[in-house]
């Protein structure tokens, strides 16, 4: 039976439910989508740290791990019915 893989993301583990980032025919495709989404968040964090340094301020999240602490990513595997 054919399967699809849903790349999921939740901006807060405390509120709401995960949203679908994308749906893929392969597990590798879903993993790549999650990796790319995390890379976008890394860029946002790096920009925030840069802006804080330019303003001579401490960033609210000194590390990327702290920045994404409440975020969640996962993959849901679903078999397609005929």
Order of alpha helices (4+ residues) and beta strands (2+ residues): beta-beta-alpha-alpha-beta
